[in-house]
Amino acid sequence: MSELILASASPRRRALLEQIGVPHRVVPADICEAVIPGESPEAYTQRLALEKARQAAAGLAADSVILAADTTVTLDGLLLGKPDNEAEAVAMLMALSGRTHQVMTGVAVISSQGEDVICVASDVSFAPLDVAQCHTYWQTGEPRDKAGAYAIQGLGSVFVTRLNGSYSNVVGLPLHETAALLQRHGVRVWQLDETEKEHSCG
């Protein structure tokens, strides 16, 4: 079976792949994440995911399967990336306060069968926040490397009042759609090792 390469150093994406039983090896990709003028959030996430996958694919075995993803938060058509500092994080969180925003993840898979790229969107609604609350949240350290300055799977979950769409997509990798892409490229989900198989059989 072909080796799956995850072109991301994100521990969240690693955990999500492990959750659905997909062994993989990490080969992080480092690309420029600047937005092209006039580029839509959907086009942006798809382009970055594909660029990451292509970079990771360079020099790998021809039978490797490469998976890459890029997640962004968008509000009123504007991209909210990772905050550079506390003031930026607080401004992002206050912009999201009491409103519904979109989280988009572009997912790309490259193999000998070719290239596939998709974008999955979820709607996330926030409760009203106050500035002091946002500053306190920043001090936890969690918002520092998160698009939109929050983590739905972590302490930031207390802000969320409603989610319409894929939860795993908001975390960083839409599992239903990713599994379908991987299987199209010959990578099975639920790959249990022998110990896990014995345990699952009682």
trRosetta pair geometry for C-beta under 8 A, 3 or more apart (Angstrom, degrees):
i j d omega theta_ij theta_ji phi_ij phi_ji
1 186 7.2 -176 -151 149 79 100
1 187 7.5 104 176 -113 111 58
1 188 7.5 -67 -140 13 144 101
2 63 5.0 -139 -113 152 99 87
2 64 6.2 149 -177 -128 102 22
2 65 4.8 92 121 -17 130 101
2 111 6.7 59 148 -139 168 120
2 185 7.7 -79 65 142 147 90
2 186 5.7 76 18 100 121 123
2 187 6.7 -80 71 -74 101 87
3 24 7.9 115 174 -135 72 49
3 25 6.3 -1 172 12 116 118
3 61 7.2 75 36 52 118 126
3 63 7.7 87 21 105 78 85
3 64 5.3 -35 70 -120 90 80
3 65 7.1 -175 87 28 40 76
4 17 7.9 -173 120 -163 142 140
4 22 6.3 -22 51 167 166 103
4 23 6.8 138 40 94 111 59
4 24 4.3 -62 97 -108 105 87
4 25 7.2 150 87 21 56 68
4 64 7.7 134 -110 -170 18 75
4 65 5.1 -32 -106 76 65 103
4 66 7.9 150 -162 -94 55 23
4 67 6.2 10 -173 -3 102 115
4 182 7.2 5 -113 -141 135 117
4 187 5.2 72 -75 -125 120 144
5 24 6.8 141 -111 -167 12 92
5 25 5.7 -34 -110 72 64 86
5 26 7.7 114 -164 -125 65 14
5 27 5.0 -12 -169 18 115 117
5 56 5.8 177 133 150 128 125
5 57 7.7 156 70 -86 144 57
5 60 6.3 -69 -38 -127 160 159
5 64 5.4 24 -12 176 119 122
5 65 6.9 173 20 84 76 46
5 66 4.7 -24 70 -108 108 70
5 67 6.9 171 84 23 53 69
6 13 6.4 163 -171 124 131 117
6 14 6.7 149 100 -89 168 72
6 17 6.5 -111 -81 -25 138 161
6 24 4.7 66 -25 150 106 139
6 25 7.1 -178 20 82 80 33
6 26 5.1 -35 70 -104 100 64
6 27 7.3 146 70 28 47 64
6 67 5.4 -25 -108 71 60 100
6 68 7.7 133 -168 -86 49 50
7 27 5.9 -30 -103 81 62 82
7 28 6.8 99 -172 -141 50 23
7 29 4.3 18 178 -16 106 116
7 52 4.6 149 124 149 128 96
7 53 5.4 -170 17 -94 153 46
7 55 7.0 122 -157 70 135 87
7 56 3.5 -126 -103 -27 115 153
7 66 5.7 40 -34 -176 115 102
7 67 6.7 -171 13 85 83 43
7 68 3.8 -27 63 -87 120 101
8 13 5.0 24 96 58 141 154
8 14 7.9 -152 94 -45 97 78
8 26 7.1 -84 73 -141 47 97
8 28 6.4 36 -157 -117 11 70
8 29 7.3 -30 -70 26 49 88
8 52 7.0 34 -67 168 80 145
8 68 6.3 139 -41 -136 97 64
8 69 6.3 -25 -50 44 150 82
9 26 6.4 89 -103 179 53 132
9 28 4.1 4 -46 -95 98 128
10 13 4.1 72 84 9 114 104
10 14 6.8 -178 97 -9 62 83
10 172 5.8 -145 153 166 155 158
11 14 5.4 -53 -149 37 38 117
11 15 6.2 40 154 -21 69 105
12 15 5.8 -54 -149 36 30 110
12 16 6.4 30 153 -20 64 106
12 153 6.9 148 -129 40 119 150
12 171 5.4 -155 176 165 125 94
12 172 4.6 97 106 25 124 142
12 173 7.5 169 124 2 88 101
13 16 5.6 -51 -145 35 35 112
13 17 6.5 35 156 -17 65 102
13 69 6.3 175 -115 45 139 129
13 172 5.1 -97 -66 119 85 123
13 173 4.8 106 -125 -36 83 133
14 17 6.0 -58 -154 36 30 108
14 18 6.4 28 151 -16 65 108
14 24 7.5 -145 -129 71 73 120
14 26 6.8 -31 -89 -72 117 123
15 18 5.6 -55 -147 39 33 113
15 19 6.3 46 150 -32 64 102
16 19 5.3 -44 -151 23 34 121
16 20 7.2 11 158 -1 62 101
16 168 5.7 119 -137 -158 129 114
16 171 6.5 149 -70 104 130 129
16 172 6.9 -164 -11 73 146 91
16 173 4.6 162 91 62 155 124
16 175 6.1 -139 179 -78 108 103
16 178 8.0 70 132 54 120 159
17 20 6.5 -69 -155 45 33 92
17 22 4.5 -85 -175 69 89 108
17 24 5.5 -18 144 6 155 137
17 67 7.9 137 -93 84 133 154
17 173 7.3 -29 -49 115 77 164
18 21 7.5 41 -174 -76 36 26
18 22 7.4 -106 -76 52 26 65
19 175 7.2 -67 88 -108 119 143
20 175 5.7 160 -49 -158 139 117
20 179 6.0 -117 172 -84 156 115
20 189 4.7 -48 155 -153 104 115
20 190 6.9 -64 171 -51 64 59
21 189 5.6 94 68 174 94 63
21 190 4.2 68 66 -112 150 23
21 191 4.9 164 153 35 96 54
21 192 5.9 -43 -141 -59 132 62
22 179 8.0 -153 -52 -107 134 77
22 182 6.6 -37 -124 180 145 168
22 187 6.5 52 -143 157 113 115
22 188 7.8 -175 -106 95 82 46
22 189 5.7 -47 -62 -116 98 62
22 191 6.3 88 -104 19 36 112
23 191 5.8 -78 -5 88 95 138
24 67 7.3 -58 -131 36 142 124
27 56 4.7 124 101 -151 113 105
27 60 7.3 -128 -8 -76 175 127
27 66 7.8 -62 57 -126 123 102
28 56 7.7 -153 116 -95 11 110
29 51 7.6 161 151 119 141 70
29 52 3.9 149 74 -154 148 75
29 53 7.4 -82 -37 -45 160 21
29 55 4.3 116 -143 79 114 122
29 56 4.7 -84 -65 -49 110 94
29 68 6.4 -7 18 -118 142 132
30 55 7.5 -131 45 141 46 156
31 48 6.7 172 85 -148 135 78
31 51 4.9 113 -143 127 166 120
31 52 5.8 -118 0 -79 132 68
31 55 6.0 -162 -66 -23 108 153
33 48 6.1 37 -125 -119 81 133
33 70 7.8 173 -128 -144 110 133
33 81 7.3 124 131 -131 129 141
35 39 5.4 -154 -175 56 84 122
35 44 5.8 -24 -123 -116 89 131
35 79 6.1 172 -77 27 144 151
36 39 4.1 90 65 -38 87 128
36 44 7.5 -169 27 -99 84 84
36 47 7.7 -6 2 75 123 172
39 43 5.1 -129 -167 89 85 117
39 44 5.0 105 136 -68 120 89
39 47 7.4 -58 -156 9 138 146
40 43 4.6 89 54 11 84 102
40 44 6.7 -142 93 -11 42 89
40 77 7.8 -70 -138 -151 74 89
41 44 5.4 -55 -145 34 30 118
41 45 6.5 24 162 -16 66 104
41 72 5.9 -147 -158 92 100 129
41 74 4.2 -36 -94 -73 161 150
41 77 7.1 -153 -19 -153 112 47
41 79 5.7 161 -102 -82 94 91
41 102 7.3 122 104 93 158 123
41 104 5.3 127 142 28 110 152
42 45 6.4 -57 -149 35 27 103
42 46 6.5 20 156 -12 62 111
42 104 6.1 -118 -92 -160 58 152
42 106 7.7 125 -168 -78 48 101
42 119 4.6 130 -153 114 84 170
42 121 7.4 -51 -92 -58 99 119
43 46 5.9 -62 -148 42 30 110
43 47 6.0 31 156 -22 67 109
44 47 6.0 -58 -146 35 25 108
44 48 6.4 17 160 -13 63 109
44 70 7.8 -112 131 113 74 135
44 72 6.6 -5 102 8 122 159
44 79 6.6 -50 82 -85 169 143
44 106 7.7 -149 99 -29 51 138
45 48 6.0 -56 -145 39 30 107
45 49 6.2 31 157 -20 64 108
45 70 4.8 -168 -151 90 69 100
45 71 7.0 37 -133 -105 123 21
45 72 5.5 -138 -77 13 107 109
45 104 5.0 -153 -14 123 158 107
45 105 6.2 -165 -180 -162 141 16
45 106 3.2 167 136 -22 83 107
45 119 5.5 109 81 -121 119 109
46 49 5.8 -55 -146 37 29 111
46 50 6.3 24 158 -15 64 109
46 106 4.1 -161 -75 -133 39 129
46 108 7.3 113 -160 -64 60 102
46 117 4.9 103 -160 150 95 124
46 118 7.4 -134 -109 109 105 8
46 119 5.2 -72 -58 -56 101 107
47 50 6.0 -62 -150 40 28 107
47 51 6.2 27 155 -19 66 109
47 106 7.4 -47 25 -168 40 174
48 51 5.6 -54 -142 38 32 111
48 52 6.2 35 157 -21 65 105
48 70 3.9 43 96 -42 119 170
48 106 6.2 124 58 58 83 140
49 52 5.9 -55 -151 34 29 112
49 53 6.4 26 153 -17 64 107
49 68 4.9 158 -167 108 66 93
49 69 5.3 -2 -118 -125 112 27
49 70 4.6 -133 -59 7 77 95
49 105 7.9 85 -71 169 135 64
49 106 3.7 -149 -10 116 130 103
49 107 5.8 -127 -162 -105 155 8
49 108 3.9 154 134 -9 99 105
49 117 5.9 146 90 -140 117 108
50 53 5.7 -54 -147 37 33 111
50 54 6.2 32 156 -19 66 107
50 68 7.3 166 -77 73 15 126
50 106 7.5 -69 -18 152 77 128
50 108 4.4 166 -83 -105 55 155
50 115 6.8 58 -137 -176 106 130
50 117 4.9 -37 -68 -83 108 146
51 54 5.8 -55 -144 38 30 110
51 55 6.3 31 157 -20 64 106
52 55 5.9 -57 -149 35 28 109
52 56 6.4 22 156 -14 64 109
52 68 3.7 170 96 -168 110 145
52 69 7.7 -63 68 31 148 23
52 70 6.7 155 -8 -52 137 104
52 108 7.1 145 60 49 90 129
53 56 5.9 -60 -148 40 29 108
53 57 6.2 33 154 -27 65 109
53 66 4.7 134 -158 120 85 116
53 67 7.0 -54 -107 -167 108 8
53 68 3.8 -139 -59 11 79 124
53 108 4.2 -124 -13 107 143 120
53 109 7.0 -155 -131 -109 151 13
53 110 4.7 142 154 -6 120 116
53 115 7.5 137 105 -134 139 101
54 57 5.6 -53 -146 31 31 116
54 58 7.2 45 154 -36 60 92
54 110 6.7 121 -79 -53 56 161
55 58 6.1 -42 -165 7 35 114
56 60 7.0 21 144 -26 68 136
56 66 5.2 157 93 -149 115 131
56 68 6.5 166 13 -67 134 119
57 60 5.6 -94 -156 33 42 119
57 64 7.1 178 -130 86 73 119
57 66 4.8 -103 -73 -16 90 158
57 110 5.2 -53 -72 97 143 143
60 64 4.4 -50 145 25 124 156
60 66 7.0 135 51 -66 160 115
61 64 4.9 117 66 -31 80 98
62 112 6.1 62 156 -85 84 109
63 111 7.9 15 -167 -163 40 89
63 112 6.1 -20 -111 -30 51 129
64 111 7.3 -140 103 -121 43 71
65 109 6.6 -5 -179 -169 95 99
65 110 7.4 167 -158 83 49 48
65 111 4.3 -11 -110 -88 79 112
65 182 7.2 96 148 -142 144 76
65 185 5.0 131 -133 133 127 126
65 186 6.7 -161 -66 65 141 93
65 187 5.3 -142 81 -46 163 124
66 108 7.9 -8 111 114 91 91
66 109 6.9 158 82 -154 54 48
66 110 4.5 -5 55 55 106 95
66 111 7.2 179 19 -67 67 60
67 107 7.4 -18 -164 -168 88 89
67 108 7.4 156 -154 85 42 55
67 109 5.4 -10 -100 -102 70 80
67 178 7.2 63 -154 -158 132 107
67 181 7.8 122 -117 106 102 123
67 182 6.8 -13 -82 -88 130 100
68 107 7.6 161 87 -154 47 46
68 108 4.9 -10 61 60 92 101
68 109 8.0 177 23 -77 65 38
69 105 5.6 1 -173 -178 112 104
69 106 6.5 165 -153 85 57 55
69 107 4.9 -11 -102 -102 94 67
69 108 7.3 -178 -78 20 45 69
69 172 6.5 116 111 164 136 77
69 173 5.4 -160 -13 -99 175 84
69 178 7.8 -33 -74 -98 131 124
70 105 6.9 167 82 -151 39 59
70 106 4.9 2 52 50 90 102
71 103 6.6 4 -172 -180 102 95
71 104 7.0 168 -149 90 55 45
71 105 4.4 -19 -96 -98 83 87
71 106 7.9 -160 -72 22 39 63
71 147 5.6 -158 111 21 87 148
71 169 7.7 156 -118 171 115 61
71 170 7.9 109 -160 -155 136 26
71 172 5.0 -105 -20 -124 149 62
71 173 8.0 -92 -55 -52 122 48
72 79 5.4 -31 176 -147 134 99
72 80 7.2 143 179 60 81 55
72 81 6.6 -38 -131 -94 97 64
72 103 7.5 176 89 -152 37 56
72 104 5.6 -12 60 62 83 91
72 105 7.9 161 17 -83 58 44
72 147 5.2 -139 -128 -160 40 148
72 148 7.9 124 -180 -36 46 94
73 79 7.4 112 75 -163 52 53
73 80 4.3 -40 85 65 103 105
73 81 7.9 -173 39 -73 85 21
73 92 7.9 85 87 -173 140 120
73 96 7.7 -30 166 -86 138 130
73 101 5.9 31 -176 140 96 135
73 102 7.3 152 -159 85 52 50
73 103 5.5 -27 -102 -101 69 73
73 104 8.0 163 -94 20 21 72
73 147 4.8 162 -6 140 93 97
73 148 3.1 57 -1 -60 164 118
74 77 6.5 -3 176 -133 113 12
74 78 6.4 160 -154 74 71 36
74 79 5.6 -34 -98 -97 84 49
74 80 6.8 180 -90 11 29 83
74 101 6.6 171 82 -177 42 95
74 102 4.9 -19 63 68 94 99
74 103 7.8 166 19 -91 73 25
74 104 6.2 16 1 1 118 114
75 78 5.8 -28 69 58 69 91
75 80 6.2 33 7 -24 103 123
75 95 6.0 140 90 139 162 113
75 96 6.4 -128 -78 -89 147 72
75 99 7.0 71 -143 113 119 136
75 101 4.4 -48 -85 -117 89 111
75 102 7.5 174 -76 26 45 72
80 92 5.2 120 -160 -140 126 115
80 95 7.4 -176 -91 79 139 137
80 96 7.8 -55 -12 -56 177 111
80 101 7.7 -19 19 -169 136 150
80 147 6.5 113 103 175 76 76
80 148 4.6 73 106 -93 123 63
80 149 7.3 -75 160 -1 118 88
81 147 5.7 -61 -150 -124 37 81
82 144 7.5 32 -177 150 104 40
82 145 5.7 -8 -144 -151 135 37
82 146 6.4 132 -117 62 85 21
82 147 5.8 -59 -63 -80 66 49
82 149 7.6 124 -148 -72 43 60
83 86 7.7 81 143 -91 136 13
83 88 4.1 164 -152 102 95 104
83 89 3.7 -172 66 -68 178 76
83 92 5.9 -125 -73 1 113 138
83 143 6.2 14 29 142 129 106
83 144 7.0 -91 68 -131 94 37
83 149 4.7 41 -22 -87 124 107
84 88 5.3 63 42 21 75 157
85 88 5.2 94 55 12 70 103
85 89 7.1 -132 101 -6 35 92
86 89 5.6 -58 -147 37 33 111
86 90 6.2 30 158 -18 68 106
86 135 7.0 46 -179 -129 117 73
86 138 4.8 89 -132 170 89 157
87 90 5.9 -55 -147 37 29 109
87 91 6.3 31 154 -20 63 108
88 91 5.7 -54 -148 36 31 113
88 92 6.5 33 153 -21 64 104
88 149 7.6 -177 118 -74 76 133
89 92 5.7 -54 -151 34 31 112
89 93 6.4 26 155 -15 66 107
89 134 7.2 172 123 172 85 101
89 138 5.1 128 94 -101 142 113
89 143 4.7 100 -150 127 134 141
89 144 7.6 -48 -78 -87 143 45
89 149 4.0 149 -146 -135 79 136
90 93 5.8 -55 -145 39 31 109
90 94 6.2 28 157 -16 66 109
90 131 6.4 46 -172 -149 121 77
90 134 4.4 112 -130 128 77 130
90 135 6.1 11 -94 -69 127 67
90 138 6.5 -49 -58 -42 86 136
90 149 8.0 -135 -40 168 23 163
91 94 6.0 -58 -144 40 27 108
91 95 6.4 32 153 -23 62 106
92 95 5.7 -57 -153 32 30 112
92 96 6.5 20 153 -12 65 108
92 148 6.0 175 165 -163 128 43
92 149 4.3 131 80 7 135 131
93 96 5.7 -60 -150 40 33 108
93 97 6.6 59 146 -50 64 91
93 129 5.8 -71 152 93 100 164
93 134 4.3 164 84 -124 142 119
93 137 7.0 138 -106 65 164 143
93 143 7.5 -58 -55 -117 120 150
93 149 5.4 -94 -51 96 89 130
93 150 6.6 107 -101 -50 98 113
93 159 7.7 -106 -152 -119 101 156
94 97 5.1 -21 -151 -7 39 126
94 129 6.4 -125 -100 81 54 113
94 131 6.6 6 -82 -90 128 73
94 134 6.2 -55 -50 -50 85 161
95 99 7.6 -55 148 38 53 140
96 99 6.0 -132 -166 58 38 99
96 101 5.5 -54 -125 -19 95 137
96 126 4.8 85 143 -4 93 156
96 129 7.6 37 83 9 82 132
96 148 6.6 70 -62 -170 147 105
96 150 7.6 -110 68 1 163 136
96 159 7.7 47 116 160 122 138
97 126 5.8 -97 -119 113 26 130
97 127 7.7 -33 -154 102 66 44
97 128 5.5 51 174 -146 97 46
97 129 4.0 -114 -110 32 110 91
98 126 6.3 -49 -20 93 19 89
98 127 6.8 -7 -83 161 57 27
98 128 4.1 25 -68 -86 107 72
98 129 7.4 -137 -25 7 77 66
99 125 7.3 -132 124 -141 26 66
99 126 6.2 10 51 44 53 101
100 123 5.5 11 178 -179 115 103
100 124 6.8 163 -153 82 66 36
100 125 4.4 -31 -94 -92 85 79
100 126 7.7 -179 -85 12 36 69
100 162 7.6 -34 -104 74 107 111
101 123 7.5 164 85 -152 29 59
101 124 5.8 -22 64 63 77 88
101 126 7.4 21 6 -12 102 108
101 148 7.1 153 109 -126 154 136
102 121 5.3 -15 -169 -165 115 108
102 122 7.0 146 -155 74 63 40
102 123 5.9 -37 -98 -98 68 60
102 124 7.5 145 -109 18 18 80
103 121 7.1 151 77 -153 46 56
103 122 5.0 -15 58 60 96 94
103 124 5.8 43 -15 -9 110 123
103 147 7.7 123 -135 99 92 123
103 148 7.3 -70 -98 -17 95 151
103 165 8.0 -173 57 84 93 140
103 169 6.4 141 106 125 109 93
103 170 4.6 83 77 -113 162 74
104 119 5.7 2 -173 -176 107 106
104 120 7.1 160 -151 80 57 42
104 121 4.9 -19 -97 -98 82 80
105 119 7.0 165 83 -151 39 58
105 120 5.3 -12 59 57 90 92
105 169 5.1 -151 14 -161 128 80
105 172 6.6 135 -110 -166 135 31
105 173 6.6 -172 177 -98 156 29
105 174 5.7 170 67 -17 133 96
106 117 6.4 5 -177 -175 99 101
106 118 7.2 172 -150 88 56 40
106 119 5.0 -27 -96 -97 70 82
107 117 6.9 171 87 -149 46 55
107 118 5.4 -9 56 58 93 87
107 119 7.7 168 15 -89 71 32
107 120 7.0 21 -4 -1 114 107
107 173 7.0 94 -98 -143 117 72
107 174 6.7 -106 -35 42 139 95
107 177 6.4 148 37 114 152 112
107 178 5.5 -128 -152 -92 155 85
107 181 6.3 -174 127 5 123 163
108 115 6.9 -14 -168 -167 100 93
108 116 6.9 165 -151 88 52 53
108 117 4.3 -10 -101 -101 85 92
109 115 7.4 163 86 -152 50 48
109 116 5.0 0 55 56 93 100
109 117 7.8 -177 22 -75 57 51
109 181 4.7 161 -7 155 142 116
109 182 6.5 -163 -111 -82 149 53
109 184 7.6 124 85 70 150 104
109 185 5.3 -145 150 -16 131 151
110 114 7.6 -98 -141 132 60 29
110 115 5.1 -10 -103 -103 82 79
110 116 7.9 -169 -73 26 43 62
111 114 7.2 1 64 40 68 36
111 185 4.2 140 3 -162 147 118
111 186 6.9 171 177 30 165 107
113 184 7.6 -152 102 139 154 81
113 185 5.6 -157 40 -123 130 75
113 186 7.5 149 -20 -11 134 107
116 181 5.5 -170 99 -144 138 105
116 184 6.8 52 -26 91 164 140
116 185 7.3 -139 15 -51 126 116
118 177 6.0 -126 95 171 149 131
118 181 6.9 -140 7 -72 124 130
120 165 7.6 149 162 -180 92 121
120 166 6.1 -5 156 29 132 139
120 169 4.8 -116 112 -122 121 134
120 174 4.1 -7 70 -23 165 159
120 177 5.3 -172 -67 18 136 158
121 165 6.5 -96 114 -127 52 160
121 169 7.6 141 -157 155 4 148
122 163 6.5 -1 170 -170 119 90
122 164 6.7 167 -167 85 70 52
122 165 3.0 -161 -120 87 78 135
122 166 5.3 -116 -73 48 124 64
122 167 7.6 137 -138 -73 162 24
122 169 4.8 146 -22 85 125 127
122 170 5.3 -83 71 -55 146 94
123 162 7.8 -12 114 115 95 97
123 163 7.3 154 85 -159 60 42
123 164 4.1 0 57 57 107 105
123 165 5.9 122 18 -6 64 118
124 152 7.0 -111 -127 -87 143 133
124 160 6.0 -61 -167 -126 100 106
124 162 7.5 164 -156 89 39 59
124 163 5.6 -3 -109 -109 71 75
124 164 7.9 -150 -66 29 35 68
124 170 6.1 101 -66 -115 132 137
125 160 7.0 100 73 -158 56 63
125 161 4.9 -62 105 64 103 93
125 162 4.0 21 38 51 123 96
125 163 7.5 -137 22 -64 77 39
126 129 6.7 -35 157 -26 122 108
126 159 4.9 -18 -140 159 94 101
126 160 6.5 -53 -100 -97 56 44
126 161 6.7 97 -171 6 11 95
127 159 5.9 -143 34 -163 89 51
127 160 7.7 -39 -10 16 86 3
127 161 5.0 117 -59 -47 80 115
129 133 5.3 -133 -167 79 87 130
129 134 5.8 82 151 -55 130 97
129 159 6.5 -9 -73 -128 118 109
130 133 4.9 96 59 5 74 106
130 134 7.3 -143 98 -7 39 89
131 134 5.6 -57 -152 35 35 112
131 135 6.5 34 153 -19 68 103
132 135 5.8 -53 -149 35 33 110
132 136 6.4 34 152 -19 65 106
133 136 5.7 -55 -150 36 30 113
133 137 6.4 32 152 -21 64 105
134 137 5.6 -51 -148 34 32 113
134 138 6.6 39 151 -24 63 101
135 138 5.6 -49 -153 29 34 115
135 139 6.8 37 150 -23 63 102
136 139 5.7 -53 -157 29 35 115
136 140 7.5 43 146 -27 61 94
137 140 5.9 -44 -165 15 42 114
137 142 7.0 -68 176 55 81 110
137 143 6.2 71 133 -30 99 123
137 150 7.5 -15 162 -105 142 90
137 155 6.7 175 -140 116 88 121
137 156 6.8 76 -160 -90 131 80
138 143 5.6 -56 -108 40 61 130
138 144 7.9 96 -156 -61 72 77
138 149 7.8 -27 -92 -172 86 115
140 143 7.7 90 64 -4 93 81
140 155 5.5 -46 139 43 168 166
141 144 5.8 -34 -171 -7 57 123
142 146 6.8 6 151 -11 71 137
142 150 7.5 31 122 -142 110 44
142 151 5.3 -106 174 15 112 120
142 154 5.2 -172 -144 117 137 147
142 155 5.2 -168 -15 36 165 113
142 156 6.3 -163 124 -29 138 100
143 146 5.5 -93 -148 43 44 112
143 149 4.0 21 -165 -171 119 72
143 150 5.9 -18 -106 -75 93 43
143 151 7.5 -146 -89 -14 48 85
143 156 7.2 106 -79 -68 84 128
146 149 6.0 107 82 -130 96 13
146 150 5.8 -128 116 60 141 17
146 151 5.0 -119 -105 -61 153 81
146 156 7.6 -161 118 -9 167 156
150 156 3.5 147 -170 -152 96 154
150 159 6.2 -59 -149 36 155 147
151 154 3.8 32 96 26 123 114
151 155 7.0 62 62 39 101 64
151 156 4.8 133 52 26 51 122
151 157 7.7 -39 107 -41 66 74
151 171 8.0 48 -165 -127 80 65
152 156 6.1 -65 -76 95 31 104
152 157 5.6 78 -173 -93 48 74
152 160 5.9 49 -131 -43 95 149
152 163 7.7 84 -155 -91 144 134
152 167 7.2 -149 123 -160 138 79
152 170 4.7 17 19 129 153 125
152 171 6.3 -104 64 -74 105 66
153 157 6.8 43 -119 -62 7 114
153 171 5.0 51 -36 -112 127 107
154 157 6.5 175 73 -19 29 94
155 158 6.9 -30 170 5 57 106
156 159 5.5 -31 -176 15 71 116
156 160 7.5 70 137 -25 76 98
157 160 5.8 -54 -161 23 49 114
160 163 6.3 16 177 -53 128 98
163 167 6.2 55 145 -89 156 78
163 170 6.9 -84 -138 -23 125 152
165 169 6.2 -59 138 51 110 140
165 170 7.7 119 92 -41 107 100
166 169 3.6 84 88 -6 112 113
166 170 7.1 178 101 -10 67 77
166 174 4.6 56 114 -128 163 97
166 175 7.4 -178 -166 27 125 72
166 176 6.7 -134 -110 21 129 109
166 177 7.7 -80 -62 0 164 107
167 170 5.9 -56 -161 32 38 109
167 171 6.7 36 145 -17 68 105
168 171 5.2 -50 -149 36 42 116
168 172 7.7 -66 171 51 63 50
168 173 5.9 -47 156 82 100 62
168 174 5.7 124 92 -123 95 33
168 175 4.4 20 86 -13 166 98
168 176 7.9 142 51 -4 129 73
169 172 7.8 175 -176 30 25 9
169 173 7.3 -101 -105 98 39 14
169 174 3.8 16 -83 -79 92 92
169 177 8.0 47 -84 25 109 121
173 178 5.6 15 171 -46 95 156
174 177 4.5 24 108 35 118 111
174 178 5.8 153 83 -21 62 95
175 178 5.6 -59 -134 42 28 111
175 179 6.0 33 166 -24 66 106
176 179 6.1 -57 -152 31 23 110
176 180 6.8 20 152 -16 59 107
177 180 5.7 -54 -152 35 35 112
177 181 6.5 34 152 -18 66 104
178 181 5.7 -54 -150 36 34 111
178 182 6.2 32 155 -19 68 107
179 182 5.8 -55 -145 37 30 110
179 183 6.2 26 159 -16 65 108
179 189 4.9 -8 -139 -51 110 141
180 183 6.0 -58 -146 38 27 108
180 184 6.5 34 153 -24 61 106
181 184 5.6 -56 -155 31 31 115
181 185 6.7 9 154 -1 65 108
182 185 6.0 -72 -154 48 33 98
182 187 3.9 -70 176 75 97 113
182 188 7.8 -144 127 -34 108 6
182 189 6.9 103 83 -55 133 86
183 186 7.5 87 -164 -49 32 8
183 187 6.5 -98 -76 69 36 59
183 188 6.5 58 -107 -105 84 44
183 189 6.9 -52 -61 -10 106 91
188 191 5.7 114 92 -64 100 98
192 196 4.0 -128 -167 94 103 121
192 197 4.9 135 114 -60 124 78
192 200 6.7 -44 -152 -3 166 141
193 196 5.2 91 53 13 69 103
193 197 7.1 -128 101 -8 34 92
194 197 5.5 -54 -147 34 33 115
194 198 6.4 33 156 -19 66 103
195 198 5.9 -55 -152 34 31 109
195 199 6.4 28 152 -17 65 108
196 199 5.6 -55 -147 39 34 112
196 200 6.1 32 156 -20 68 107
197 200 5.8 -56 -144 37 28 108
197 201 6.4 20 157 -14 63 109
198 201 5.9 -64 -150 39 29 106
199 202 8.0 67 178 -55 30 12
